[in-house]
Amino acid sequence: MQPYSALSVIWNGLTGQRDWSRQWRDREPKSAYDVIVVGGGGHGLATAYYLAKNHGIRRVAVLERGLIGQGNAGRNTTIVRSNYMLPGNREFYEHTLKLWEGLSHDLNYNLMFSQRGHMALHFDPAGRDAWARRYNTLRMTGSDGRWLRRDEVRARAPYLNWSPDARFPIEGAFVQERAGTARHDALVWGLARAADARGVQIVQNCEVTGFIREAGEIVGVETSRGEIRAPKVALCVAGSTGPLAAKAGLKKLPLETHKLQAFVTEPLKPIVHTVVSSAQEGLFYLSQSDKGGLVFGGEIDGHPSYAQRGGPRIYSEVMEKAVALMPWISRVRVLRQWAGVLDMSMDGAPFICTTRVPGLYFNAGWNYGGFKATPASGWCYAHTIAKDEPHELNAAFSLDRFARGAMLDEEASGPTPRLH
Ligand SMILES: Cc1cc2nc3c(=O)[nH]c(=O)nc-3n(C[C@H](O)[C@H](O)[C@H](O)COP(=O)(O)OP(=O)(O)OC[C@H]3O[C@@H](n4cnc5c(N)ncnc54)[C@H](O)[C@@H]3O)c2cc1C
């Protein structure tokens, strides 16, 4: 792999950009590997990268049914934060934020990770107390977070609605300064490039359609390009988990597939310098991309579906929320809108685990928060696959936690996937 450096940028600038090598190779599938990772999203690619890097396992294939990064990895609003409170979640998300802080250097690829801060607005004393509990927990466990008074929030975000008649009168906010945004396709390409350089084979347009079993064990997969064998098969297919896992014998999973929409406006001059979120009467989150577009979203569509498009109810709810928080936005044009297909779990927390089917490994349940989790998810999943047991960071993310009453219900929303 050709390393990226200031020198190589200058050299190529002087020589007509002719000396760049391909970032990664799209391979023909081989008949056998040591590990097959199903799904070429961020989590699948990160898993393959850390299998090679941390565990020296290089005969790894990532099988992707379409093109890498065309799932949720390339469809999200790129918010990265670690303001999770429950033991189990907290350590995992702090680990992912720490990995993010060194990931551009590790991958030798600019992920445009911008630690511009994440402000969670509150509008009344109950909201303040709930957030205070969370952010105090963060501070007491080695992460960062602090409270901003109304005037401090106003100084940072004068574009919000500060009118005395505002529908949502802002009282203050809790901020995590190390949080921020990153470039989603750069994460996919950076991981693909670094994994390829360590011997991982990325195979696109190769849909896994079934599993090969011998004596009750999974020993490979059936694909649109023929059979491929491996003693370890690791699922990483987000919203497609239910139907695919059922083919491997995992039925009745604690998951539902839902849709989440995102919206981008025409480019504006820099206005929004942090990520802003509000949980008042439904979720709303906002940031501004490096190209100037305001990127925002809200709740999931609310009914299970595999269709990669969103419905008008959420569209209008998100617009109402945007206008209530920033009345001037009614004069800005929305240029793009799309939806991704999410793997929503019963308690809002993910799964990274072995399964009762020998040879099958499970990674799913990322809800609407799996982009930030990508590095730690790959890191922990690679450990679980290599060692056949979870790392302590993902020990809580097991499939049997519901049977044991050990749910990780961060939002305290109960066993209703659409509410997490
Ligand atoms: C609109 C939206 C906004 C979001 N915003 C945020 C955010 O701000 N912050 C955050 O942290 N998270 C966010 N998320 C969530 C985040 O995008 C996902 O949790 C994360 O990207 C999941 O990554 P993944 O690699 O597991 O899934 P994906 O990127 O979806 O990858 C799964 C891959 O598996 C492939 N696949 C499926 N079936 C098969 C098969 N049978 N054979 C082979 N390949 C198969 C798919 O083609 C796909 O490429 C958002 C999601 C959406 C939709």
Ligand as a Chemical Component Dictionary entry (heavy atoms), coordinates in Angstrom:
data_LIG
# 
_chem_comp.id                   LIG 
_chem_comp.type                 NON-POLYMER 
_chem_comp.pdbx_formal_charge   0 
_chem_comp.three_letter_code    LIG 
# 
loop_
_chem_comp_atom.comp_id 
_chem_comp_atom.atom_id 
_chem_comp_atom.alt_atom_id 
_chem_comp_atom.type_symbol 
_chem_comp_atom.charge 
_chem_comp_atom.model_Cartn_x 
_chem_comp_atom.model_Cartn_y 
_chem_comp_atom.model_Cartn_z 
_chem_comp_atom.pdbx_ordinal 
LIG C1  C1  C 0 -30.279 8.054   8.488  1  
LIG C2  C2  C 0 -29.331 7.422   9.477  2  
LIG C3  C3  C 0 -28.636 8.236   10.354 3  
LIG C4  C4  C 0 -27.761 7.674   11.275 4  
LIG N1  N1  N 0 -27.023 8.501   12.057 5  
LIG C5  C5  C 0 -26.089 7.991   12.892 6  
LIG C6  C6  C 0 -25.260 8.860   13.626 7  
LIG O1  O1  O 0 -25.340 10.081  13.514 8  
LIG N2  N2  N 0 -24.349 8.306   14.471 9  
LIG C7  C7  C 0 -24.245 6.965   14.611 10 
LIG O2  O2  O 0 -23.415 6.537   15.411 11 
LIG N3  N3  N 0 -24.986 6.103   13.874 12 
LIG C8  C8  C 0 -25.917 6.587   13.015 13 
LIG N4  N4  N 0 -26.685 5.741   12.263 14 
LIG C9  C9  C 0 -26.553 4.281   12.425 15 
LIG C10 C10 C 0 -25.374 3.736   11.645 16 
LIG O3  O3  O 0 -25.394 4.198   10.324 17 
LIG C11 C11 C 0 -25.420 2.211   11.618 18 
LIG O4  O4  O 0 -25.672 1.700   12.912 19 
LIG C12 C12 C 0 -24.085 1.654   11.153 20 
LIG O5  O5  O 0 -23.655 2.285   9.981  21 
LIG C13 C13 C 0 -24.228 0.176   10.902 22 
LIG O6  O6  O 0 -23.073 -0.248  10.219 23 
LIG P1  P1  P 0 -22.987 -1.673  9.635  24 
LIG O7  O7  O 0 -21.665 -1.846  9.062  25 
LIG O8  O8  O 0 -23.403 -2.647  10.707 26 
LIG O9  O9  O 0 -24.170 -1.723  8.597  27 
LIG P2  P2  P 0 -24.249 -1.415  7.035  28 
LIG O10 O10 O 0 -23.390 -0.288  6.643  29 
LIG O11 O11 O 0 -25.693 -1.326  6.700  30 
LIG O12 O12 O 0 -23.592 -2.708  6.433  31 
LIG C14 C14 C 0 -24.259 -3.928  6.276  32 
LIG C15 C15 C 0 -23.854 -4.456  4.911  33 
LIG O13 O13 O 0 -24.292 -5.796  4.787  34 
LIG C16 C16 C 0 -24.613 -6.004  3.429  35 
LIG N5  N5  N 0 -25.449 -7.202  3.334  36 
LIG C17 C17 C 0 -26.726 -7.363  3.775  37 
LIG N6  N6  N 0 -27.147 -8.610  3.512  38 
LIG C18 C18 C 0 -26.120 -9.251  2.906  39 
LIG C19 C19 C 0 -25.958 -10.565 2.380  40 
LIG N7  N7  N 0 -26.945 -11.477 2.429  41 
LIG N8  N8  N 0 -24.764 -10.890 1.804  42 
LIG C20 C20 C 0 -23.748 -9.988  1.752  43 
LIG N9  N9  N 0 -23.860 -8.714  2.222  44 
LIG C21 C21 C 0 -25.037 -8.366  2.788  45 
LIG C22 C22 C 0 -25.329 -4.718  3.035  46 
LIG O14 O14 O 0 -25.345 -4.532  1.635  47 
LIG C23 C23 C 0 -24.509 -3.668  3.768  48 
LIG O15 O15 O 0 -23.489 -3.105  2.964  49 
LIG C24 C24 C 0 -27.593 6.261   11.341 50 
LIG C25 C25 C 0 -28.287 5.442   10.445 51 
LIG C26 C26 C 0 -29.137 6.021   9.516  52 
LIG C27 C27 C 0 -29.864 5.117   8.539  53 
# 
loop_
_chem_comp_bond.comp_id 
_chem_comp_bond.atom_id_1 
_chem_comp_bond.atom_id_2 
_chem_comp_bond.value_order 
_chem_comp_bond.pdbx_ordinal 
LIG C1  C2  SING 1  
LIG C2  C3  SING 2  
LIG C2  C26 DOUB 3  
LIG C3  C4  DOUB 4  
LIG C4  N1  SING 5  
LIG C4  C24 SING 6  
LIG N1  C5  DOUB 7  
LIG C5  C6  SING 8  
LIG C5  C8  SING 9  
LIG C6  O1  DOUB 10 
LIG C6  N2  SING 11 
LIG N2  C7  SING 12 
LIG C7  O2  DOUB 13 
LIG C7  N3  SING 14 
LIG N3  C8  DOUB 15 
LIG C8  N4  SING 16 
LIG N4  C9  SING 17 
LIG N4  C24 SING 18 
LIG C9  C10 SING 19 
LIG C10 O3  SING 20 
LIG C10 C11 SING 21 
LIG C11 O4  SING 22 
LIG C11 C12 SING 23 
LIG C12 O5  SING 24 
LIG C12 C13 SING 25 
LIG C13 O6  SING 26 
LIG O6  P1  SING 27 
LIG P1  O7  DOUB 28 
LIG P1  O8  SING 29 
LIG P1  O9  SING 30 
LIG O9  P2  SING 31 
LIG P2  O10 DOUB 32 
LIG P2  O11 SING 33 
LIG P2  O12 SING 34 
LIG O12 C14 SING 35 
LIG C14 C15 SING 36 
LIG C15 O13 SING 37 
LIG C15 C23 SING 38 
LIG O13 C16 SING 39 
LIG C16 N5  SING 40 
LIG C16 C22 SING 41 
LIG N5  C17 SING 42 
LIG N5  C21 SING 43 
LIG C17 N6  DOUB 44 
LIG N6  C18 SING 45 
LIG C18 C19 SING 46 
LIG C18 C21 DOUB 47 
LIG C19 N7  SING 48 
LIG C19 N8  DOUB 49 
LIG N8  C20 SING 50 
LIG C20 N9  DOUB 51 
LIG N9  C21 SING 52 
LIG C22 O14 SING 53 
LIG C22 C23 SING 54 
LIG C23 O15 SING 55 
LIG C24 C25 DOUB 56 
LIG C25 C26 SING 57 
LIG C26 C27 SING 58 
# 
